[in-house]
Amino acid sequence: MTSDTAQPVQMSGTFAIGGDLTVRRLGYGAMQICGDGVWGEPEDRAGAIAVLRRAVELGVDFIDTADSYGPAVSEDLIREALAPYGHVRVATKAGLTRTGPGEWHPVGVPAYLRQCAEMSLRRLGVDTIDLYQLHRIDARMPLEKQLGVFVDLLAAGKILHVGLSEVSVDDVRRAREIVPIASVQNLYNVANRQSEELLNYCAEEGIAFIPWFPVATGQLAAPGGPLDALSVRTGHSPAQLALAWLLRRSPVMLPIPGTKSIAHLEENCASAGVVLDDSTYTELDALAPPAPTA
C-alpha cells in the first residue's frame, strides 16, 4: 500500500497558517463527536476516540474544535485520543456560551475570554494553543476589548495565532488593526456561497479560510438533483465532489468536514485524491452562484 493510499489527506496539499503553522489543507472538525445538539457526552465515547485517531492515521494533522462543543467535551476527547500531539495541530475557539442543546450565545467579556483560554489550555493539555479563534464577535462589547485578550495571550506565549469566525471583510479589516489575523472560519460550501467576498479577500491577503459545514450540499445532492447526477457520472460521492471542489476553489481553503462515523471519515479523506476535470469543476461551480456583493 502506498503512502498516499494509507494517508490520502497528504494529497490535499499544505497551507501555512499565519505563515509558519503548516498543515495539510483537509482537516477534521470535532463538533459532531459530542452528544445531540453538540451538548454533553457522545453516546459512544470509544467510537469518538476511534474517529479522532483514525483521522490522524489517514493523514489529518489539523483538528478544529471549540470550548463550547459539549461544552468542553470535544476538547477533552481530543486530549484523550491524541495527546501528546506530535505533528498534529489543534485549533480551538472561545466566545460562545451554552445554555442547552443547540443554544449558543456570544459572550465577549474580556475576563470570560481569558478564563476560556486558560481552561482550553488545561483541557487540551498544552502550553500553547496553535490557533485560537474568536467564535463570534459580541456586538455588546467593543472589538478592541475582545481582541485585546488575544493580544495579551499572544504576548504571553499562550497562543500562536489568532482567528475569527462568522465575520465580514470589514470585521477582518478592523480586527487586523488590533492583532494579526491568521484565519477566518465562515459558513461556506458548494450550495452556500454567501461568504465569497470574504474568501476572495483572504486569498488576496494570504489568510486561511476554514469553511464550516463544507459538505452541507442539501437539495443539490437529493436523488435526481444536479450533484447526485454528477456523483453517478464521476463515481464519487456528493460529499467527495463538494470537498474536491472546495480544495480546488482556492489555495487558502482548509475544509474541516466533521463526522462521528469512521466510514464517512474515510470517504471524506479520500476526497483529497479526487481530481476534478475542468468541465466537472465548472458544473459544480455553477450549482450555486456566489451571492452578489454590495
C-alpha positions, 0 to 999 in steps of 0.5 A: 500500500502506498503512502498516499493510499494509507494517508490520502489527506497528504494529497490535499496539499499544505497551507501555512497558517499565519505563515509558519503553522503548516498543515495539510489543507483537509482537516477534521472538525470535532463538533459532531463527536459530542452528544445531540445538539453538540451538548454533553457526552457522545453516546459512544465515547470509544467510537469518538476516540476511534474517529479522532485517531483514525483521522490522524492515521489517514493523514489529518494533522489539523483538528478544529474544535471549540470550548463550547462543543459539549461544552468542553467535551470535544476538547477533552476527547481530543486530549484523550485520543491524541495527546501528546500531539506530535505533528498534529495541530489543534485549533480551538475557539472561545466566545460562545456560551451554552445554555442547552442543546443547540443554544449558543450565545456570544459572550465577549467579556474580556475576563470570560475570554481569558478564563476560556483560554486558560481552561482550553489550555488545561483541557487540551493539555498544552502550553500553547494553543496553535490557533485560537479563534474568536467564535463570534464577535459580541456586538455588546462589547467593543472589538478592541476589548475582545481582541485585546485578550488575544493580544495579551495571550499572544504576548504571553506565549499562550497562543500562536495565532489568532482567528475569527469566525462568522465575520465580514471583510470589514470585521477582518479589516478592523480586527487586523488593526488590533492583532494579526489575523491568521484565519477566518472560519465562515459558513461556506460550501458548494450550495452556500456561497454567501461568504465569497467576498470574504474568501476572495479577500483572504486569498488576496491577503494570504489568510486561511479560510476554514469553511464550516459545514463544507459538505452541507450540499442539501437539495443539490445532492437529493436523488435526481438533483444536479450533484447526485447526477454528477456523483453517478457520472464521476463515481464519487460521492456528493460529499467527495465532489463538494470537498474536491471542489472546495480544495480546488476553489482556492489555495487558502481553503482548509475544509474541516468536514466533521463526522462521528462515523469512521466510514464517512471519515474515510470517504471524506479523506479520500476526497483529497485524491479526487481530481476534478476535470475542468468541465466537472469543476465548472458544473459544480461551480455553477450549482450555486452562484456566489451571492452578489456583493454590495 
